[in-house]
Amino acid sequence: MNSSQSIILGITGGIACGKTEVGRILSENGFKVLDCDLLAHELMNKGCSVYQDVVNRFGEKILAADGEIDRIKLGRRVFDNPPDRAALNRLVHPAVIEAAQRWKADCRAVHRNAAVLVPLLFEAGWTGDWDAIVCITASDEQIFHRLERRGLSPEEARKRIAAQMPIAEKAAKADFVIQNNGTLKALHEAIMNLIEKIRGEQRNSYE
């Protein structure tokens, strides 16, 4: 854990564990928040840095009628094919990390509290330069229920879950773990308590 006048958090965890909700809570409490999933989507827009590399690798069958990458088509292909998924990650992850590192540096420069939502933080080996890495977890029952509400079948849910590092492994690697099996109020309280704990550790490091 690094000490600084601001707090820069890496937020990771399993699918449907609540990373986006954690980002919303942090944003409402003064944190600047970057969602790496959204950043990856932006970088794959037509004319952006990753677009042509992805089209060259996967072909024009992944394109929508307007020439943009159809993320549903691409997602179905890579989740059904681990080598394709690994190839996509090799194309996208470096560009996302490079852009997010610049964003983090800008936040550091102005002492701005910030958080980066990174589902594949450990998978990408992106463990440096955080004040803390926080893993958001949930029970299997909660995860399947949330994915069902998103319209995924049990089989699709299992594929999405299997595509990521097991939650227990991520939790073991993280500085802090928050279990999100309860209410939004409980999640909010857990996040606020965690922020206060991190601030306390930072104050102690200066004494």
Protein Blocks (a to p, Z undefined) as FASTA:
>chain_A
ZZdfbdcdddeddehilpmmmmmmmmmnopacddfklmmmmmmpghiaklmmmmmmnojm
lpcfkopacfklmmmmmmmomklmmmmmmmmmmmmmmmmmmmmmmmmmnopacddddfkl
mmnopaghiabdcdddddfklmmmmmmmnopafklmmmmmmmpccfklmmmmpmbdcddf
bcfklmmmmmmmmmmmmmmmmmmmmZZ
